[in-house]
Amino acid sequence: MSPELHLQMIDNRAIELRKEAADYRRARQAETARKSRSTGGHRRSLFGKIIPA
């Protein structure tokens, strides 16, 4: 295998891995946001200060 082809394969694989990592990170952030919304999260009203979440 020529060095140029090998380098191109490495570059393509690195791009694929970065994309997978970004997708995974985005999915994890969405999951934590969904969980924080379902547990009530932070309340921004007077009742939120009186009644704990």
N, C-alpha and C positions, 0 to 999 in steps of 0.2 A: 504494500500500500504506500502510495506516495505521501510525503510529509504534508503537502498542501491538502490532500484529501483527508488525512488524519486530523489536521487542525480544523478543517471545516466541520468534520463530524463532532469533534469536541465542542466547538462553538455552538452547533445546533443543539447538542445535548444540554449544554449549560443554559441556553435560552429556554428549552423545554422545562428544565428543573426550576428555573426562576419563575416561570409561569405557573407551574404546579404549586410552588410555595406561596405565591401571591393568592392563588385561588383558595388554598387551604387557610391562609391567614384571614382572608375575607370571610370565609365560612365560619371560622372561629369567632370573629368579631360580631358577625350577625347572630350567632348562637348566644354569646354573652349579652348582647343587647336585648335579645328576645327574653332571656332569663331575667334580666334586671327589670324589664317592663312588667313581666308577669308577677314578680314579687312585690310590686308596688313602687319600687324605686324611691326617688326623692320627691317629696311633696313640696309644693311651693306656695302653700296657702297658710292662713292663720291656723287652720285645723291641723296642718302638717306639723306645725310647731308644738301644738298641744298634744295631738295624738301621735304616738310613735308609729313608724311604718312597720 
